[in-house]
Amino acid sequence: MSSNLTEQTITGAVQRTFDTSTDERFRQLFVCLVQHLHDFAREVRLTGDEWFTTMDFIERLGKISSPTRQEVVLLSDILGLSMLLDKINQHEGSSATDSALLGPFYVEGRPTAANGADISDGVAGTPMFVTGRVVDERGNPIAGAHVDTWHSDGKGHYDVQLTEEPHGEFAMRALLTTDHDGRFWYRSITPRYYPVPTDGPCGEILRAANRSIMRPQHVHFWFRAEGYRPLITQLFLRDDPYTDCDAVFSAQDSLLADFVRHEPGIAPDGTAVEEAFVTLDWTFVLAAQPLWS
């Protein structure tokens, strides 16, 4: 390695240090990363103070993150990188349901629930009855598919954000399994649009850009079934005021759904409901897993 490095030659010198790697993909990723990172610094004429500010920002991302607060995920989301990766890796030409972001509020260890269960865990709100069906690209039902689902409450708060309202360790989230006809169903409460967290480093970016901080009303789903590609997606309220300015670029036309409001009466599960309630129904299509994967 030459000690007479210049602004232009240092990039190649750093890239050559990866030549001894036996992992070809690792080498490709880091050689390309170094190229783009150095090109960016040269293009914008990055100053030392700006880079120290950036490193401080990255450090604060880690410090504010926790098992229930994923600030690094939020950064990927608000920069559009998460949705870009979805589009890059989406099965081209497939009729499968479009994917959407996992988001920063997914939590491991969620409870298992039987179909028909109330997963709200006592959190107050307008009752919501969700019915869904999971099928393959030919319309055949997929039995035994695992269905993760989670959402906010009627004020836009997830269970991990609720500090005053009483509930168990988990609320408004559960793992269900489809029946022989590929169906799943549950009761919960109706979510609402909400702002992404802005009290951390990501909020600084959004404020500096004068960007929307809102997420439209939605429900999260994560489907896994043997022989099929996993699907992470969301369903959005069709006429929500924030679908056109989703802070994380996730709302898309193919995932706009009708959250239908009903007067008191008989719910889809056959129970009598003495207050107004909402129903959400959707058919989700999974793509087959390639045999060579």
C-alpha positions as CSV (number, residue, x, y, z in Angstrom):
1,M,0.0,0.0,0.0
2,S,1.4,3.4,-1.0
3,S,1.9,6.1,1.6
4,N,1.5,8.8,-1.1
5,L,-2.3,8.6,-1.3
6,T,-4.3,11.3,-2.9
7,E,-8.0,12.2,-2.9
8,Q,-8.4,10.0,-6.0
9,T,-6.2,7.1,-5.2
10,I,-7.2,6.3,-1.6
11,T,-10.5,4.7,-2.8
12,G,-8.7,2.0,-4.7
13,A,-6.2,1.5,-1.9
14,V,-9.1,0.8,0.5
15,Q,-10.9,-1.4,-1.9
16,R,-7.8,-3.6,-2.5
17,T,-7.7,-4.5,1.2
18,F,-10.8,-6.7,0.6
19,D,-9.0,-8.7,-2.2
20,T,-8.0,-11.4,0.2
21,S,-11.5,-12.1,1.4
22,T,-12.7,-15.6,0.6
23,D,-16.4,-14.5,0.6
24,E,-17.1,-13.1,-2.8
25,R,-20.4,-11.5,-1.9
26,F,-18.8,-9.8,1.2
27,R,-16.0,-8.4,-1.1
28,Q,-18.5,-7.2,-3.7
29,L,-20.6,-5.4,-1.1
30,F,-17.7,-3.6,0.6
31,V,-15.9,-2.7,-2.5
32,C,-19.0,-1.1,-3.9
33,L,-19.9,0.5,-0.5
34,V,-16.4,2.1,-0.3
35,Q,-16.7,3.4,-3.9
36,H,-20.1,5.1,-3.4
37,L,-19.2,6.4,0.1
38,H,-16.0,8.0,-1.2
39,D,-17.7,9.3,-4.3
40,F,-20.4,10.9,-2.1
41,A,-17.7,12.6,0.1
42,R,-15.9,14.0,-3.0
43,E,-19.1,15.1,-4.7
44,V,-20.5,17.1,-1.8
45,R,-17.0,18.1,-0.5
46,L,-17.8,16.7,2.9
47,T,-16.2,18.7,5.7
48,G,-14.7,17.2,8.9
49,D,-17.2,18.9,11.0
50,E,-20.1,17.5,8.9
51,W,-18.6,14.0,9.2
52,F,-18.2,14.3,13.0
53,T,-21.9,15.4,13.2
54,T,-22.8,12.4,11.1
55,M,-20.9,10.0,13.4
56,D,-22.6,11.6,16.4
57,F,-25.9,11.1,14.7
58,I,-25.1,7.4,14.1
59,E,-24.1,7.0,17.8
60,R,-27.3,8.5,19.0
61,L,-29.3,6.2,16.7
62,G,-27.8,3.2,18.7
63,K,-28.2,4.8,22.1
64,I,-32.0,5.6,21.7
65,S,-32.8,2.2,20.2
66,S,-34.1,-0.6,22.4
67,P,-36.0,-3.9,21.9
68,T,-39.2,-1.8,21.6
69,R,-37.8,1.3,19.9
70,Q,-36.0,0.6,16.6
71,E,-34.6,3.9,15.5
72,V,-32.2,2.4,13.0
73,V,-35.2,0.7,11.3
74,L,-37.0,4.0,11.3
75,L,-34.0,5.7,9.6
76,S,-34.0,3.1,6.9
77,D,-37.8,3.7,6.5
78,I,-37.8,7.5,6.3
79,L,-34.9,7.4,3.8
80,G,-36.9,5.1,1.5
81,L,-34.3,2.4,1.7
82,S,-36.6,-0.2,3.3
83,M,-39.2,0.2,0.5
84,L,-36.5,0.2,-2.2
85,L,-35.2,-3.2,-0.9
86,D,-38.8,-4.4,-1.0
87,K,-39.1,-3.4,-4.6
88,I,-35.7,-4.8,-5.5
89,N,-36.5,-8.2,-4.0
90,Q,-40.1,-8.4,-4.9
91,H,-40.9,-11.4,-7.1
92,E,-41.2,-9.8,-10.6
93,G,-44.2,-10.9,-12.6
94,S,-45.9,-12.4,-9.6
95,S,-49.5,-11.9,-8.8
96,A,-48.7,-12.1,-5.1
97,T,-49.8,-9.4,-2.7
98,D,-47.4,-6.5,-2.6
99,S,-45.1,-6.3,0.3
100,A,-44.7,-3.3,2.7
101,L,-42.5,-2.5,5.6
102,L,-42.0,-4.5,8.8
103,G,-41.8,-1.2,10.7
104,P,-40.1,-0.4,14.0
105,F,-43.0,-1.7,16.2
106,Y,-42.7,-5.5,15.4
107,V,-42.0,-7.3,18.6
108,E,-40.7,-10.9,19.1
109,G,-42.5,-13.2,21.5
110,R,-46.0,-12.1,20.6
111,P,-48.7,-14.4,22.0
112,T,-50.4,-17.1,19.9
113,A,-54.1,-16.7,19.5
114,A,-56.9,-18.9,18.2
115,N,-59.0,-17.8,15.3
116,G,-61.8,-15.6,16.5
117,A,-59.9,-14.4,19.6
118,D,-60.0,-10.8,20.8
119,I,-56.4,-9.7,20.6
120,S,-56.9,-6.2,22.0
121,D,-56.2,-7.4,25.5
122,G,-58.7,-5.0,26.9
123,V,-57.4,-1.8,25.3
124,A,-60.4,0.5,24.7
125,G,-61.5,1.4,21.2
126,T,-63.9,0.9,18.4
127,P,-64.3,-2.9,17.8
128,M,-62.7,-4.1,14.6
129,F,-63.3,-7.6,13.1
130,V,-60.6,-8.7,10.7
131,T,-61.2,-11.6,8.3
132,G,-58.6,-12.8,5.9
133,R,-57.8,-15.6,3.5
134,V,-54.4,-16.8,2.4
135,V,-54.1,-18.4,-1.1
136,D,-51.5,-19.3,-3.7
137,E,-51.3,-17.6,-7.1
138,R,-53.9,-20.0,-8.5
139,G,-56.4,-19.1,-5.8
140,N,-55.9,-22.4,-3.8
141,P,-56.1,-22.0,0.0
142,I,-53.0,-22.3,2.0
143,A,-53.8,-24.1,5.2
144,G,-51.5,-23.9,8.3
145,A,-50.0,-20.5,7.3
146,H,-48.6,-18.5,10.2
147,V,-50.1,-15.0,10.4
148,D,-48.4,-12.4,12.5
149,T,-50.6,-9.3,12.9
150,W,-50.2,-6.1,14.9
151,H,-51.5,-2.5,14.8
152,S,-52.0,0.7,16.9
153,D,-54.9,1.7,19.0
154,G,-57.5,4.3,18.3
155,K,-55.1,7.1,19.3
156,G,-52.2,5.9,17.1
157,H,-50.2,4.2,19.9
158,Y,-48.8,0.7,19.9
159,D,-48.8,-1.5,23.0
160,V,-45.1,-0.7,23.6
161,Q,-46.0,3.0,23.8
162,L,-48.9,2.6,26.2
163,T,-47.7,3.5,29.7
164,E,-50.9,4.5,31.4
165,E,-53.7,2.4,29.9
166,P,-53.8,-1.0,31.5
167,H,-53.0,-4.1,29.4
168,G,-50.8,-7.2,29.5
169,E,-47.3,-7.5,28.1
170,F,-48.8,-7.5,24.6
171,A,-51.9,-6.0,23.1
172,M,-53.2,-5.6,19.5
173,R,-50.8,-8.2,18.3
174,A,-50.8,-12.0,17.9
175,L,-49.8,-15.0,15.9
176,L,-52.6,-16.9,14.2
177,T,-52.8,-20.0,11.9
178,T,-55.0,-20.4,8.9
179,D,-57.6,-23.1,8.8
180,H,-58.1,-25.8,6.1
181,D,-59.6,-23.2,3.8
182,G,-56.8,-20.7,4.3
183,R,-58.9,-18.4,6.5
184,F,-58.0,-16.5,9.7
185,W,-60.1,-14.1,11.7
186,Y,-59.9,-12.1,14.9
187,R,-61.4,-9.2,16.9
188,S,-59.4,-6.2,18.0
189,I,-59.9,-2.4,18.0
190,T,-59.6,0.0,15.1
191,P,-56.2,1.7,14.6
192,R,-55.6,5.3,13.6
193,Y,-53.1,7.3,11.7
194,Y,-50.2,8.5,13.8
195,P,-46.9,10.4,13.7
196,V,-43.6,8.5,13.6
197,P,-41.4,9.0,16.7
198,T,-39.7,12.4,16.4
199,D,-38.0,12.7,19.7
200,G,-34.9,11.0,18.4
201,P,-32.3,11.5,15.6
202,C,-34.8,10.6,12.8
203,G,-37.1,13.4,14.0
204,E,-34.2,15.9,13.4
205,I,-34.1,14.8,9.7
206,L,-37.9,15.2,9.3
207,R,-38.0,18.6,10.9
208,A,-35.0,19.9,8.9
209,A,-36.7,18.7,5.6
210,N,-40.1,20.0,6.6
211,R,-41.5,16.6,5.8
212,S,-44.7,14.8,6.8
213,I,-44.2,12.8,10.0
214,M,-47.5,10.9,9.6
215,R,-48.4,7.3,8.9
216,P,-51.8,6.5,7.5
217,Q,-54.1,4.1,9.4
218,H,-53.0,0.6,8.8
219,V,-52.7,-3.0,10.0
220,H,-49.5,-5.0,9.8
221,F,-49.3,-8.7,8.6
222,W,-46.4,-11.1,8.2
223,F,-47.2,-14.4,6.5
224,R,-45.1,-17.6,6.6
225,A,-46.0,-20.9,5.1
226,E,-43.9,-23.9,4.0
227,G,-43.1,-23.8,0.3
228,Y,-44.0,-20.1,-0.1
229,R,-42.1,-16.9,0.1
230,P,-42.7,-15.0,3.3
231,L,-44.8,-11.9,2.9
232,I,-44.6,-8.8,5.1
233,T,-47.3,-6.3,4.2
234,Q,-49.8,-3.7,5.5
235,L,-53.4,-2.8,4.7
236,F,-54.2,1.0,4.6
237,L,-57.5,2.8,5.1
238,R,-58.5,3.8,1.5
239,D,-59.6,7.3,2.3
240,D,-57.0,8.1,5.0
241,P,-55.8,11.7,4.7
242,Y,-52.1,10.6,4.8
243,T,-51.9,7.9,2.2
244,D,-50.3,10.3,-0.2
245,C,-47.6,11.5,2.2
246,D,-46.7,8.4,4.2
247,A,-43.5,9.3,6.1
248,V,-42.0,5.9,5.2
249,F,-43.3,5.6,1.6
250,S,-45.2,2.4,2.3
251,A,-48.8,3.2,1.4
252,Q,-49.5,2.0,-2.2
253,D,-52.7,1.7,-4.2
254,S,-52.7,-2.1,-4.3
255,L,-52.9,-2.2,-0.4
256,L,-55.7,0.4,0.1
257,A,-58.6,-1.3,1.8
258,D,-62.1,-0.5,3.0
259,F,-62.3,-0.4,6.8
260,V,-66.1,-0.6,6.7
261,R,-68.1,1.0,9.5
262,H,-71.3,-0.7,10.8
263,E,-74.0,0.3,13.1
264,P,-74.5,-1.9,16.2
265,G,-75.6,-5.3,15.2
266,I,-74.3,-8.8,14.4
267,A,-70.5,-9.0,13.7
268,P,-68.9,-11.3,11.2
269,D,-68.2,-13.8,14.0
270,G,-71.9,-14.0,14.8
271,T,-71.7,-12.1,18.1
272,A,-74.0,-9.2,18.9
273,V,-72.1,-5.9,19.2
274,E,-73.9,-3.0,21.0
275,E,-71.8,-0.2,19.6
276,A,-70.6,0.8,16.1
277,F,-67.9,-1.4,14.8
278,V,-65.5,-1.8,11.8
279,T,-64.8,-4.8,9.5
280,L,-61.7,-5.4,7.4
281,D,-61.6,-8.3,4.9
282,W,-58.8,-9.2,2.5
283,T,-57.4,-12.1,0.4
284,F,-53.6,-12.4,0.6
285,V,-51.7,-14.1,-2.2
286,L,-48.4,-15.8,-1.5
287,A,-45.8,-16.6,-4.1
288,A,-44.3,-20.1,-4.3
289,Q,-40.8,-20.5,-3.0
290,P,-38.5,-21.4,-6.0
291,L,-37.2,-25.0,-5.9
292,W,-33.6,-23.8,-6.1
293,S,-33.8,-21.5,-3.2
